[in-house]
Amino acid sequence: MEEFLSDCRRAVQVNTDQPGSGFHVVLGNEACDVDSMVCALTYAYFLSKAVQSEMLALPLLNIRQSDLVLRSDNVFLLRQIGLSPDLLLFRDQLDLRALQRAGRLRLTLVDHNVLPSTDRDLEGAVVEVIDHHLLEREPSSSCPVTVEMVGSCATLVTERIIQKAPDILDQQVAQLLYAAVVLDCVNMAPSAGKVTPKDIQFAAVLESRFPALPPRGALFQTLQDAKFDISGLNTEQMLLKDMKSVSGSLNLAISILYISLEDFLQRAELEAELSGFCLKFGFDLLLLMTISFTESNEPIRELAVFSHSAACREEVSLYLEQARNPALSLSPVNSPHRHITAYQQGNSLASRKKLLPIVKDFLKERDGDGLLGDCRLGDMEEEESRIPPTPMNSLVEGCPLDDGLPHISAQDLEEKFSKMADRGGK
């Protein structure tokens, strides 16, 4: 794998601006979570070894190089298997549009099946799709599509490699695939509702062929710990690590912080850093949702509202305090900062997935009433520009793990597979 990635980097540096054979780029989704990264790396490696082509197959991570630090579980996995992040290629290092204009680009999409609107002009270069999300793509005879609702896209890549070129598998490639499957399938726990028989089948194949793979439970836990690791991140990186934004008459961001609110509020120069963040990305207000866990793995959630506008801050705070669908059960706590209102969140099951509709309702009501100035955007919309998307399998989006790690029993297994059998194995 190291030699392959080194060859890809050299080829990009030498051949990007020169006529010649092009590149078959394997592109993951914009979130660039572990599954997406692994599928891009391993499927491009498979193409380079098993498919004869005049085009060089290369993996491209669909984020800027500077954003990799936000994917702490990705970085951890790369280091665990001995791959330097410096070997990887990122979206800001390869001009896909220039390659397409020159007729030197083929695209295979992994872990997504449609390009976002910002990349829709690349559609003509797409020659294959492998994904495990709901199929949104129009059928085309020129673009083979493999879409199955398995727990991990890496399961489908593993299946392809096992069927077509099993000899290219080594310990390093196997561990990449295995880690993605175990993480996306929540340690293969049926009670988490992610794993399917195919995921189990190909995880078992990898375990059988490579007995030196890390124990499943330990691997899952270390990747989970890495996902929440914020050591070494500055305030801006912490805010960007897991953030969604929404706009109406106000531009708001909701960031998940993997730290207690008390510890976050004690950061030096915090208000100045939050102000700089809002200025840089154009936000009027920040909602900061912190999540930590008790010794028994129960979630602790806290919430803070930051804005230099006292009117905006008070208006949003009051709406959240009075929210009933669901009730957040907010209790005010002392804040050392005059522009930050802080709360304990009594409803620890109300994740950002539950908070986001409340915020959207607030903006709809506010825009309808015409409060505090004119609406900047005619329709409320989630923003995508300038903000790096965060991993799609984020544990803060109402995942089953919000209630702690799942407990697996023989009855769980029996009931899960009985239901799968009733659905025809789907």
Buried (B, 14 or more C-beta within 10 A) or exposed (E): BEEBBEEBBEBBEEBBEEEEEBBBBBBBBBBBBBBBBBBBBBBBBBBBBBEEEEBBBBBBBBBBBEBBBBBBBBBBBBEBBEBEBEBBBBBEBBBBEEBBEBEBBBBBBBBBBBBEEEBEEBBEBBBBBBBBBEBEBEEEEEBEBBBBEBBBBBBBBBBBBBEEBEEBBEEBBBBBBBBBBBBBBBBBBBBBEBBBBBBBBBBEBBBEEBEEBBEBEEBBEBBBEBBBBBEEBEBBBBBBBBBBBBBBBBBBBBBBBBBBBBEBBEBEEBBEBBBEBBEEBBBBBBBBBBBBEEEEEEBBBBBBBBBBBEEBBEBBBEBBBEBEEEEBBBEEBEBEEEBBBBBBBEBBEBBBBBBBEBBBBBBEEBBEEEBEEEBEBEEBEEBEEEBBBBBBBBBBBBBBBBEEBBEBEEEBEEEBBEEBEEEEEE
